[in-house]
Amino acid sequence: MQARQFAQIVGLSALWGASFPFIRIAVPALGPWLVAGSRAALACITLMLLMRALRERWPWSEWRELLLLGTLALTLPFLLFAWAGLHLPSGYSALLNTTAVLFGTLASAWMKEDTLTPRKLLGCVCGFVGVGLIVRLGPVQTDALTLAAALACVLGAASYGFATPLMKRATTRMSPLAIAAGMHAAASLLLLPGSLWGLGEATFTPMAVVAVLVMGLITSGLAYWLHLRIVRALTPVAAMSPVFLIPVFGVAWGHLFLGETLSPGVFSGGALVLLACALVTGFNPWRRWFPA
């Protein structure tokens, strides 16, 4: 991995990590549907303007593929994580989001983009045990809503994980910018009915509006364009490596700006999830000095 790609991964992780506190700010005021739909629509507008400026053409002939990618990678994760933001701290959501790597690894193996090994299977086990520790031993009281919100995060992460090898295949026929714009256009259409339904109950506070604007323009629009550029250059599982650092930024932003409590369960469960991600991807920062 080149230094430029590593810097892009760190920057992308910081952007995506910030989206979880923004969700916690926006969702109580605007509701899950409107937050998810506005985020997708603003990202779509941003990417449309970029396509116009760079004179890129829309891949209309690939609309079925873009609709599928928009559903799996954007619509379901945006909506599920937005709903979970009503009931879980942002640090929880960020840590649970790392399970996307596990699902992405399984999907890549199923689609013949990667192979399963005992090490990767052990990583999957560690990941799900880590998720259990986060939910059970964290500072939030475990009840039906907490469990449902945690499940929503895992389902959202799974949807994104299964979409990653599909995005990799799409980059062989379309540019990253065209894919990002098409995906967000599809997600905007899919989320439009629910967004209109939730509009009447929304309270447009300044903080909530700013949070949605930042998510739409930066952490979704520009960030997904950057992500798809990374996906095109790396393998599907390696392209998911920003997910490793998202919990670091997500927990840090939530603690610093929202005052979210840290606990041993968050640290121990988070450590297991990160270990799982390292096992399934073969990530070894000491490989240069201690090769496996």
C-alpha positions in Angstrom: 0.0 0.0 0.0 1.4 3.4 -1.0 1.8 6.3 1.4 -0.8 8.3 -0.6 -3.3 5.5 -0.3 -2.6 5.1 3.5 -3.2 8.9 4.0 -6.4 8.6 2.0 -7.6 5.7 4.3 -6.8 7.7 7.5 -8.6 10.8 6.1 -11.6 8.7 5.1 -11.7 7.0 8.5 -11.8 10.4 10.2 -14.6 11.6 8.0 -16.7 8.5 8.4 -16.0 8.4 12.2 -17.4 11.9 12.5 -20.6 10.8 10.8 -21.7 8.9 13.9 -21.8 11.9 16.3 -23.5 13.9 13.6 -26.2 11.2 13.3 -26.7 11.4 17.1 -27.1 15.2 16.8 -29.5 15.2 13.8 -31.8 12.2 14.3 -33.6 13.2 17.5 -34.7 16.5 15.8 -35.3 15.3 12.2 -36.0 11.6 12.5 -34.3 8.7 10.9 -36.0 8.8 7.5 -35.4 12.5 6.9 -31.7 12.3 8.0 -31.0 9.3 5.8 -32.9 10.8 2.8 -31.4 14.3 3.1 -27.9 12.9 3.5 -28.3 10.9 0.3 -29.9 13.8 -1.6 -27.3 16.3 -0.6 -24.5 13.9 -1.5 -26.2 13.3 -4.9 -26.3 17.0 -5.6 -22.7 17.4 -4.7 -21.6 14.6 -6.9 -23.8 15.7 -9.8 -22.0 19.1 -9.7 -18.6 17.4 -9.7 -19.6 15.3 -12.6 -20.7 18.4 -14.5 -17.5 20.2 -13.7 -15.4 17.2 -14.7 -17.6 16.5 -17.8 -18.2 12.9 -16.8 -21.2 11.1 -18.3 -23.9 9.3 -16.4 -23.8 5.5 -16.8 -27.5 5.2 -17.6 -27.0 1.7 -19.1 -25.8 0.4 -15.7 -28.9 1.6 -13.8 -29.8 -1.8 -12.4 -26.4 -2.3 -10.9 -26.4 1.2 -9.5 -29.8 0.6 -8.0 -28.6 -2.6 -6.3 -25.4 -0.8 -5.0 -27.4 2.2 -3.8 -29.7 -0.1 -1.9 -27.0 -2.3 -0.2 -24.3 0.3 0.3 -26.3 3.4 1.1 -30.1 3.1 1.6 -30.1 0.3 4.2 -27.0 1.4 6.1 -28.0 5.1 6.2 -31.5 4.3 7.5 -30.5 1.5 9.9 -27.7 3.5 11.5 -29.9 6.6 11.7 -32.6 4.7 13.6 -30.0 3.1 15.9 -28.7 6.7 16.6 -31.9 7.2 18.6 -31.0 4.5 21.1 -27.2 4.0 21.0 -24.2 6.3 21.7 -22.2 7.1 18.5 -19.2 5.2 19.8 -21.3 2.0 20.0 -22.5 2.4 16.4 -18.9 3.1 15.2 -17.6 -0.1 16.9 -20.5 -2.2 15.6 -19.9 -0.8 12.1 -16.5 -2.7 12.0 -18.4 -5.9 11.5 -18.8 -4.8 7.9 -15.3 -6.2 7.4 -16.4 -9.6 8.5 -19.4 -9.6 6.2 -17.3 -8.2 3.4 -14.8 -11.0 3.7 -17.5 -13.6 3.6 -19.1 -11.9 0.6 -15.8 -11.7 -1.2 -15.2 -15.4 -0.7 -18.7 -16.2 -1.9 -18.2 -14.1 -5.0 -14.8 -15.7 -5.7 -13.0 -12.5 -4.9 -11.2 -14.0 -1.9 -10.8 -17.3 -0.1 -11.8 -18.4 3.5 -9.1 -19.7 5.8 -9.1 -20.9 9.4 -7.6 -17.6 10.5 -10.4 -15.7 8.8 -13.1 -17.9 10.4 -11.5 -17.4 13.8 -11.7 -13.7 13.1 -15.4 -13.9 12.4 -15.9 -15.7 15.8 -13.9 -13.0 17.6 -15.9 -10.3 15.9 -19.3 -11.5 17.0 -18.0 -12.2 20.5 -16.7 -8.6 20.6 -20.1 -7.3 19.5 -21.7 -9.2 22.3 -19.3 -7.6 24.8 -19.9 -4.1 23.5 -23.7 -4.5 23.9 -23.7 -6.4 27.2 -20.9 -4.7 29.2 -21.1 -1.1 27.8 -22.4 1.9 29.8 -25.8 1.7 28.1 -28.5 -0.3 29.9 -29.3 -3.5 27.9 -32.9 -3.7 27.0 -35.0 -4.6 24.0 -34.4 -1.2 22.3 -30.7 -1.4 22.9 -30.5 -4.9 21.4 -32.7 -3.9 18.5 -30.5 -0.8 17.8 -27.3 -3.0 18.0 -28.9 -5.5 15.6 -29.8 -2.6 13.2 -26.1 -1.5 13.2 -24.9 -5.0 12.4 -27.5 -5.4 9.6 -26.4 -2.1 8.2 -22.8 -3.1 8.4 -23.6 -6.5 6.8 -25.4 -4.7 3.9 -22.4 -2.5 3.2 -20.0 -5.4 3.6 -21.8 -7.5 1.0 -21.9 -4.5 -1.4 -18.1 -4.0 -1.3 -17.1 -6.7 -3.7 -19.9 -5.6 -6.0 -18.5 -2.0 -5.9 -15.1 -3.5 -6.8 -16.5 -5.2 -9.9 -18.4 -2.0 -10.8 -15.1 0.0 -10.9 -13.9 -2.1 -13.8 -16.7 -0.6 -16.0 -17.5 2.8 -14.5 -15.5 5.6 -13.0 -15.6 6.0 -9.2 -17.3 9.4 -9.5 -20.0 8.0 -11.7 -20.6 5.1 -9.4 -20.8 7.3 -6.3 -23.2 9.7 -8.0 -25.4 6.9 -9.4 -25.6 5.1 -6.1 -26.6 8.3 -4.2 -29.2 9.1 -6.9 -30.7 5.6 -6.4 -30.7 5.9 -2.6 -32.3 9.4 -2.8 -35.2 8.0 -4.8 -35.6 5.0 -2.5 -35.6 7.1 0.6 -37.8 9.9 -0.8 -41.2 8.5 0.3 -40.1 7.9 3.9 -38.4 11.3 4.0 -41.6 13.1 2.9 -43.6 11.1 5.5 -41.2 12.2 8.2 -41.0 15.8 7.1 -44.1 16.9 9.1 -42.7 15.6 12.4 -39.2 17.1 12.0 -37.8 20.0 14.1 -35.2 21.9 12.1 -32.8 23.0 14.8 -29.6 24.8 13.6 -27.3 22.0 15.0 -29.4 19.3 13.2 -29.3 21.1 9.9 -25.6 21.7 10.1 -25.0 18.0 11.0 -27.0 16.8 7.9 -25.3 19.3 5.6 -21.8 18.1 6.7 -22.9 14.5 6.3 -24.4 15.0 2.9 -21.7 17.2 1.4 -18.6 15.7 3.0 -18.9 12.4 4.9 -21.2 11.0 2.2 -20.7 12.8 -1.1 -16.9 13.5 -1.2 -16.1 10.5 1.1 -17.7 7.9 -1.0 -16.0 9.2 -4.1 -12.7 8.9 -2.3 -13.7 5.4 -1.0 -14.5 4.2 -4.5 -11.1 5.4 -5.8 -9.5 3.3 -3.0 -11.8 0.3 -4.0 -10.6 0.5 -7.6 -6.9 0.4 -6.5 -7.1 -2.3 -3.9 -8.7 -5.7 -3.2 -12.3 -5.5 -1.8 -11.2 -6.5 1.8 -8.2 -4.2 1.8 -10.4 -1.4 0.5 -12.5 -1.8 3.7 -9.5 -1.0 5.9 -10.8 2.5 6.7 -13.3 0.6 8.9 -10.5 -0.3 11.2 -9.9 3.3 12.2 -13.5 4.5 12.2 -14.1 3.3 15.8 -11.0 5.2 17.0 -12.4 8.5 15.5 -16.1 7.6 16.3 -15.5 6.9 20.0 -13.1 9.9 20.3 -15.5 12.3 18.7 -18.5 11.0 20.7 -16.6 11.3 23.9 -15.1 14.7 23.2 -18.1 16.4 21.7 -21.1 14.5 23.1 -19.8 13.5 26.5 -20.4 9.8 25.8 -19.2 7.5 28.6 -16.5 5.0 28.0 -16.4 1.6 29.8 -14.4 -1.6 30.0 -17.0 -3.4 27.8 -16.4 -0.9 25.1 -12.7 -1.3 25.2 -12.6 -5.1 25.5 -15.3 -5.6 22.9 -13.8 -3.1 20.6 -10.4 -4.7 20.9 -11.9 -8.1 20.0 -13.7 -6.6 17.0 -10.4 -4.9 15.8 -8.5 -8.2 16.3 -11.2 -9.9 14.2 -10.7 -7.4 11.4 -7.0 -7.9 11.5 -7.4 -11.7 11.3 -9.8 -11.7 8.4 -7.8 -9.2 6.4 -4.3 -10.4 7.3 -3.4 -6.9 8.6 -0.1 -7.0 10.3 1.6 -3.6 11.0 4.8 -5.4 12.2 5.1 -7.5 9.1 8.2 -5.6 8.0 10.0 -6.6 11.2 8.2 -9.8 12.1 6.9 -11.5 9.0 4.3 -14.3 9.5 
